[in-house]
């Protein structure tokens, strides 16, 4: 292994592609910022117990995929595998729910870690932008979140995605269904791991991707048929609000997600150009999570969208984001005196808010102009001894090649005028 190799299942974001990742994060965050969500940032690691209780002991995330470790001080910590448990923990710790303004609406963006078998779209380090609305039970809130994720994807120009929607019931109706499902599953021939899952979290068996298992599941009781009146009415309202907003969705009675905390509304955004790792984002209601981690009852709903897979979705649809060039002006000094003088102009331009770069390292004219072109700048500022003697620098339009002298003491104004 070379020292210069990123760890297995990880990759680096490097210019120019990294600009796309930043733009995707910003595009997902924009509708949230515009809808009352405040920014929250939590540590990259938490006490392992938070995830064991919050995400669920029976999930793959906790049993197989968590980067858990003991610190030198003897604390049991884990790199965060997802965002919801941490955000809720932080909100409870800061008593945000007691400020008398529910729901508490928060958005976040960051790195997450799961020890998964790497493949395209599945990494050990990945990036999510997420949103949580804590402390309110209102179908409009569930609808709002789905609508905002839809808006984010649309703003990126994506169209080849679908929204899968289901209700997982609540603490009234889910146990009844769970028992019926367990009865059904116990009558099937299944491997030992799956049998164990029947006891801990039978709903997850429905989510098994293996075809042989799926075949046996034909005729399994469906949660849809067990929903209580309150859950049915709630779900119907979410569906109506989405329809009224013009957001298309597909009812997917088999949709359960890989985390234990979901109740009622559950959804996933899938992209049809991504192959097996087609889920670009997902979320739902988690009315019981706060109590599971030791807090008061706080019905909540949220989602997380994967930045890596969203970028893959853009590639799959052949979409190139329109990212403006980072540099507008590139300064090329010819000689020592010009270097000192032009560097001062560069600083002035930057202070005036003009994105400017400089030919460092004493490059010759030819190489420096190459760098200027490569930078994507529209203008170059070129100055040699003769220009300085006349109190001017040459302003060159890099597209047309046209060059005009401008007064050295009016560089900021002249450049601004030239940039329009
Ligand atoms: P989840 O918390 O598993 O529902 O994940 C939410 C979203 O995060 C998924 O839809 C993916 O876009 C993304 N995601 C989850 N796990 C990974 C991973 N191992 N690699 C890349 N993206 C992931």
Boltz pocket constraint, residues with backbone or C-beta under 6 A from the ligand:
constraints:
  - pocket:
      binder: B
      contacts: [[A, 81], [A, 82], [A, 114], [A, 116], [A, 121], [A, 122], [A, 123], [A, 124], [A, 125], [A, 126], [A, 127], [A, 128], [A, 257], [A, 258], [A, 269], [A, 279], [A, 280], [A, 281], [A, 282], [A, 283], [A, 304], [A, 305], [A, 306], [A, 307], [A, 308], [A, 309], [A, 310]]
      max_distance: 6.0
